[in-house]
Amino acid sequence: MQHNLTILQNALAAHLLGILRNKNSRIEQFRAALDKLSYILLAETMRDFPLKVCEVETPLEKTQVSCLAHSVVLVPILRAG
C-alpha cells in the first residue's frame, strides 16, 4: 500500500501552528494565524498543479503568463461537536 504523505517543513507554518495550539492565544490571534496558515497549506497543496500558457494584456504589451490548466473548487467541510 502506497501512502501519500507530505510533512511540511516550514518555519512560518510551525510558528502559526504554535499560536493555534496555545490555549492562551486570543481569538484575534487564533483567527489571524488560521487565515495565514491556510494560505501556506493551499500554496503547498497546489505546488504541482498543472499549468498552461495564457496571454494577458499589460499596460505596455501583450505577454504570456502561466495559468492553472483546470478550474479549482474548494469545498469547506464544517463539523460541529
Backbone bond lengths (Angstrom), bond angles and torsions (degrees), N, CA, C in turn:
res aa  C-N    CA-C-N  psi(-1)  N-CA   C-N-CA  omega(-1)  CA-C   N-CA-C  phi
1 M - - - 1.445 - - 1.526 108.95 -
2 Q 1.319 116.08 128.00 1.461 121.13 -179.63 1.533 109.01 -92.68
3 H 1.326 115.87 134.13 1.456 121.00 178.68 1.522 108.73 -109.12
4 N 1.310 115.98 131.23 1.462 121.46 176.68 1.522 107.83 -102.98
5 L 1.307 115.63 94.16 1.454 121.49 -178.06 1.519 108.87 -127.61
6 T 1.321 115.55 129.93 1.454 121.00 175.69 1.520 107.70 -118.48
7 I 1.303 116.52 125.87 1.462 121.05 175.59 1.513 107.20 -99.35
8 L 1.315 115.55 116.43 1.456 121.63 -176.37 1.524 109.80 -77.28
9 Q 1.319 116.40 116.65 1.460 122.97 177.79 1.523 107.78 -104.64
10 N 1.324 116.07 83.82 1.454 120.89 -174.97 1.523 107.88 -138.85
11 A 1.319 116.74 121.82 1.466 121.20 -175.68 1.529 111.76 -62.32
12 L 1.322 117.31 -41.88 1.463 119.98 -179.46 1.526 110.61 -66.54
13 A 1.332 117.32 -41.53 1.466 120.64 177.83 1.525 110.65 -61.75
14 A 1.319 117.11 -41.24 1.469 120.94 178.80 1.526 110.70 -63.66
15 H 1.327 116.58 -41.75 1.466 121.31 178.16 1.531 110.58 -62.17
16 L 1.329 116.79 -46.51 1.457 121.23 -179.13 1.527 111.29 -65.29
17 L 1.310 116.68 -37.97 1.467 120.45 176.86 1.529 110.37 -63.56
18 G 1.314 116.63 -36.07 1.466 120.30 175.93 1.521 111.87 -61.98
19 I 1.331 116.93 -38.72 1.472 120.82 176.77 1.523 109.79 -65.08
20 L 1.328 116.93 -42.29 1.464 120.48 179.79 1.524 111.87 -63.64
21 R 1.323 116.79 -35.19 1.471 120.90 -176.13 1.532 113.11 -83.44
22 N 1.321 117.14 -16.86 1.459 121.77 -176.32 1.532 110.37 -75.14
23 K 1.325 117.08 118.89 1.463 120.05 -178.46 1.526 112.13 -66.93
24 N 1.336 117.84 -15.85 1.461 121.58 -179.75 1.529 113.23 -93.87
25 S 1.319 117.95 1.88 1.472 120.49 177.61 1.525 109.45 -67.73
26 R 1.330 115.67 133.83 1.463 119.86 175.30 1.527 108.97 -71.69
27 I 1.312 116.39 157.38 1.461 121.13 -176.79 1.531 111.09 -59.03
28 E 1.332 117.78 -35.63 1.466 121.12 178.77 1.525 110.69 -65.44
29 Q 1.337 116.51 -42.16 1.470 121.06 177.60 1.524 110.44 -64.04
30 F 1.336 116.04 -43.76 1.459 121.53 -179.15 1.526 110.46 -60.06
31 R 1.331 116.75 -49.64 1.469 120.85 -178.67 1.524 112.02 -63.40
32 A 1.332 116.98 -41.75 1.464 120.38 179.56 1.530 110.59 -65.09
33 A 1.326 117.23 -42.57 1.465 121.07 179.26 1.524 110.71 -65.31
34 L 1.323 117.14 -40.60 1.462 121.53 178.89 1.519 110.87 -63.61
35 D 1.325 117.07 -41.54 1.467 121.72 178.23 1.531 110.91 -61.92
36 K 1.322 116.76 -47.46 1.468 120.80 -179.70 1.528 111.80 -66.03
37 L 1.334 116.41 -42.18 1.456 120.36 -179.87 1.526 111.14 -64.26
38 S 1.320 117.27 -36.35 1.467 119.42 179.27 1.524 111.21 -64.17
39 Y 1.329 118.67 -35.98 1.469 121.09 176.08 1.537 111.18 -66.22
40 I 1.312 116.83 -40.47 1.469 120.09 178.33 1.521 110.28 -63.56
41 L 1.335 116.95 -45.19 1.462 120.85 179.67 1.528 111.36 -65.31
42 L 1.328 117.20 -38.17 1.465 120.73 176.95 1.525 110.67 -62.82
43 A 1.313 116.82 -45.07 1.471 120.61 179.40 1.526 110.86 -61.91
44 E 1.316 116.92 -41.00 1.468 120.61 178.99 1.524 110.69 -67.29
45 T 1.321 117.13 -40.27 1.458 121.53 179.58 1.529 111.28 -63.63
46 M 1.330 116.38 -37.61 1.467 120.76 -175.44 1.528 113.29 -90.29
47 R 1.309 117.36 6.73 1.472 121.58 -176.51 1.521 113.17 -52.35
48 D 1.323 117.60 -40.94 1.460 121.19 -175.00 1.522 113.87 -108.51
49 F 1.327 118.01 17.70 1.459 119.95 177.78 1.531 109.44 -64.77
50 P 1.330 117.50 143.59 1.466 119.87 -179.51 1.528 111.53 -69.29
51 L 1.321 114.56 143.79 1.461 121.85 179.52 1.523 110.09 -117.84
52 K 1.327 114.76 159.81 1.453 120.88 172.18 1.522 107.25 -134.47
53 V 1.314 116.40 164.95 1.460 121.52 179.48 1.527 108.55 -89.55
54 C 1.319 115.89 129.24 1.464 122.61 177.15 1.524 108.43 -122.56
55 E 1.304 115.44 156.77 1.466 119.99 177.61 1.515 109.03 -109.16
56 V 1.340 116.14 132.27 1.464 121.97 176.34 1.522 108.64 -127.07
57 E 1.310 114.52 160.08 1.461 119.25 177.63 1.520 108.60 -107.59
58 T 1.310 115.86 119.00 1.459 121.84 177.26 1.523 107.86 -90.49
59 P 1.321 118.89 174.69 1.466 119.42 176.20 1.538 113.03 -61.01
60 L 1.348 117.43 -21.74 1.453 120.43 -177.19 1.519 114.06 -100.99
61 E 1.332 117.40 -38.41 1.467 120.35 -174.54 1.524 110.26 -167.28
62 K 1.322 116.05 172.44 1.455 120.91 172.31 1.526 107.97 -81.34
63 T 1.334 115.21 144.79 1.454 119.58 179.65 1.521 109.82 -148.34
64 Q 1.311 116.54 163.30 1.455 121.44 179.19 1.522 109.58 -99.22
65 V 1.336 115.10 137.85 1.465 122.21 179.44 1.526 108.69 -133.30
66 S 1.307 115.90 167.13 1.465 120.85 175.73 1.520 109.53 -89.14
67 C 1.333 116.01 136.06 1.461 123.18 176.89 1.516 108.15 -130.41
68 L 1.323 116.49 155.86 1.456 119.65 175.06 1.520 109.48 -63.09
69 A 1.313 116.83 136.26 1.462 121.68 -177.66 1.528 112.20 -72.28
70 H 1.325 117.69 -25.28 1.459 122.23 -178.13 1.521 109.35 -134.40
71 S 1.315 116.19 156.80 1.462 120.82 175.12 1.524 109.54 -68.32
72 V 1.317 115.14 149.37 1.459 121.00 179.21 1.522 108.09 -118.74
73 V 1.315 116.15 132.70 1.461 121.66 177.49 1.524 107.80 -122.34
74 L 1.310 116.46 126.10 1.470 121.81 176.65 1.522 108.10 -105.58
75 V 1.311 116.45 130.87 1.452 121.24 -178.97 1.526 108.15 -120.86
76 P 1.326 116.90 112.10 1.470 119.00 178.24 1.523 109.70 -72.76
77 I 1.308 115.17 141.62 1.458 121.00 176.57 1.521 107.00 -110.32
78 L 1.306 115.70 110.54 1.457 121.19 -177.34 1.520 109.58 -99.99
79 R 1.315 115.56 131.26 1.460 121.63 179.58 1.509 109.67 -128.29
80 A 1.269 114.63 146.02 1.463 119.39 173.36 1.526 107.66 -120.40
81 G 1.313 114.95 146.76 1.462 118.30 175.40 1.413 112.46 90.62
